[in-house]
Amino acid sequence: MQTGIIPNRFLAFPRTWDHPFRPVMALSLIAIVLAIAPAGAWAQTLTAPYTRTQWSVPQPRQLDPQPRQLDPQPRQLDPQPRQLDPQPRQLDPQPAMTADPSALSQLLQKGEQLESKHQWGEALSHYEQALRQHPGNPSLQRLHDLAKLHYGLEHRYHDRSFRQSVTSLAPRQALSLYSELLRKIDMHYVNTPPWPQLARRAVAALDIAIADKLFQQANGLFQQANGLSNGILSDSNRLAEVRHELGQALNRHSVNGPNDLVSLARDVALLLERQVGLPQSAVLMEFAASAAGGLDNYSAYLTGNQLRDVYSQIEGNFVGLGVELRADQGNLLIVHVIPGSPAEKAGILKGDRIVAVDGQMTASLSTDEAAALLTGEEGTWVQVTAYAPGQKSRVMRVRREHVNVPSLEGVKIVDAESGVAYVRVPAFQKTTSRDLEAALWELHRQGMRSLVLDLRGNPGGLLTASVEVADKFLTQGSIVSTRGRSSQEDFNYQAHYGGTWRVPLVVLIDGDSASASEIFAGAIKDNHRGLLIGDRSYGKGSVQGIFPLGYAGSGIRLTTAKFFSPSGQAISHHGVLPDRKVKAHLTARPNDQGLIIEPTVQDAALSKAIEAARTEANRQRVATR
C-alpha cells in the first residue's frame, strides 16, 4: 500500500503522508508501498551529508548490489507504467545547475536569516524551493541537508513516542534496532547504499545534537553533579574537544557495509557516554534516524507516532482538527481544511494564519511546538487565534474529534446541458477506487457525458489505488512499471478491459500533483485516453515501502524502486507535461448551482478543463445521432 506525502506541511492531525507519516497491522514483515510527494523536499539522491565540519573518510568499497527483498508485498508508490530497458536502477542524476548569481545570493541570504532564528522547518522548505530553481547547486544541497538534520532533531524531540523510545530502550535494544534498520536498507534500497556517507552523516547529526539545548535537556546533559552548571554548553572548549573526538572516531573506522556502521555506532555511543554522560540509546537512535534520512528525500525513520499516522492515513481517518498547516513567517498557515471537520465547523478557513494556540503566541514557538499544541486526545478542546490577511483576528474553540478524510471532493454536474461532471481526488487512499466507482454511477444517473478529474494539489498516496483508478478508464495497455535494485521490485501494471468507463476525460494537474497522481496522469496521457490541462507535475517518480521495526513501534520509509510511464519515461525530476499548459493556483470547486465557488477568472485551468470537457461531450452527442 502507499500513502501520499505532503511536502513541508505540518498536519494538525496525525497525517503524515510524506511529512511525518502514519491501520494497525501485525508488526512483522509488512511492507506498504507508497506513491507520495517528498517528505519535505525536492528529490535529491545520494547527495553527500552537509555540515559545517567535514569529516574525512576513506573511499568505500561498495557492497555487491545483490538485494534481498521482503516477501512480495506490493509496495509500490507512484505507479508509472512501462518498463525501462534493464539499465542500472539508479535514481535520476541531479539535473544540471542553472546559474543566476544574484538570485542565488539572495536565496542564500534568506536561508541564513532563517537559520539564525533557528527556524529550521522554514529553512528546509526554503532550500527545497531554492533547489528547484537551482538544481544540483552544491551550496544549496549542503545547506538543505544541514537544515534537514536540524529540523529532524527538533521534530523527533517534540515527539513523545521518540523520547519514550530513547529512555526505555536498553543500549542492546537500541543497537539491535539500528542493525535491523541497516539490514532493511541493505536488502531493499533502490540503489547500492552509500555506507561511508551514512557514517559521515551520523557523526554530523551528533555534532549538531550535542550542542542543541532540547537534546541536552531531554538526555540529562544540562545537569551536572553539583546541579549548578549547564553541562557541556557552558564550556565551549569542552564541546570542541568532544567534537574532535567524534571526528577521530570516524577516521578510525573504514565503513564499507552495515556491520562497519554498527561497529562505529557502538564505539561512538561508548565514547559519548564516557565523555559527557550521554545515554548510549540517545546516540544510537541518532545513528538510526540519520541513516534513514541520509539516503534521499523520501526515505526516513518513522517514530512510533509517525508509523501509526501512516497507517491511519491509509485508512483515511484520524483524531484531530482536520487542517493541514505550513510554517509561514512565524505563523501557521492553513493550507487546507477538510470538509466536515471540526476546524470547518468552528469557522477556520483556508488561508487563515494561526497566531496563537491556547494563548501562546506561535511567533515565540518553533513550528513543531506550535503544531504540537493543536494535537491532543479525542474530545478535548483547543483555543485558536487566527486571522485572514486584511481582517481582524478571530478566537475560536475547536473540539478535537475523529475525522474521516474524504477520498473525493466536489462531486458535481457542473454543466447540466452538456453533461460535464467534476470530481476532485485530494489523495489516493484505500477507499478512493471504490468511492469513485460509486460517484461515477451517480453522475451517470444525473446525465454525465464527460468528466473533469481534478488532481491538482494531490500529493500521491497508495500506488495500488492509483492503478485501480487508472484501470477504470483504460481498456488495455500499460499503466505503470516499477524498477528496483532487485528484480523482486519490478512490477508491470496492465489495464483490464472489463468495467471500463468510456466517458471523455479531462485531467487537471499542477506542480503539486505528485507521485501516485503522476502515475495516473502519465497513464492517461501515454495511452491517449484523455486531455491533460494545467501545469507540469511535481516530478516525484520513486516508490517507497513502509517497514516496521522490532522495537519502539517504529519503522522506516524506504525508497525501493522507481516508476516509469507507459512510454518508458522516468517521472523523477521531469514530471508529467500537460497537453495544454494553464497556470492557476486557486482551486475552484463547483457549488450547488453548478457555478464556481471562487471566481472563474482566478482558475483559468478549471475553466479550460470544463470548456474542453463540454466540447468533447457535445462532439460525442453529435456523433451518436
ABEGO torsion letter per residue (X at the ends): XBBBBBBGBBBABBBBAABBEXXBBBBBBBBBBBBBBBBGBBBBBGBBBBBABBBBBBBBBBBBABBBBBBBBBABBBBBBEBBBBBBBBBBBBBBBBBBAAAAAAAAAAAAAAAAAGBAAAAAAAAAAAAAABBGBAAAAAAAAAAAAAAAAAAAAABAAAAAAAAABBAAAAAAAAAAAAAAAAAABABBBBAAAAAAAAAAAAAAAAABAAAAAAAGAABBAAGABAEAAABAAAAAAAAAAAAAAAAABBBABAAAAAAAAAAAAAAAAAAAGBBAAAAAAAAAAAAAAAABAABBBBBAAAAAAAAAAAAGBBBEAGBBBBBBGGBBBBABBBBGBAAAAAGBBBGBBBABBGGBBAAABBAAAAAAAABEBBGBBBBBBBBBBGBBBBBBBBBBBBBBBBABBGBBBABAAAGBBBBBBABBBAAAAAAAAAAAAAAAAAGBABBBBBABGBAEEBAAAAAAAAAAABABEBABBBBBABAAABBBBBBBABGBBABBBBBBBBAABBEAAAAAAAAAAAAGABBBBEBBBAGBABBBBBBBBABGGBBBBBBABBBBBAAGBBABGAEBBBABBBBBABBBBBBAAGBBABBAAABAAAAAAAAAAAAAAAAAAAAAX
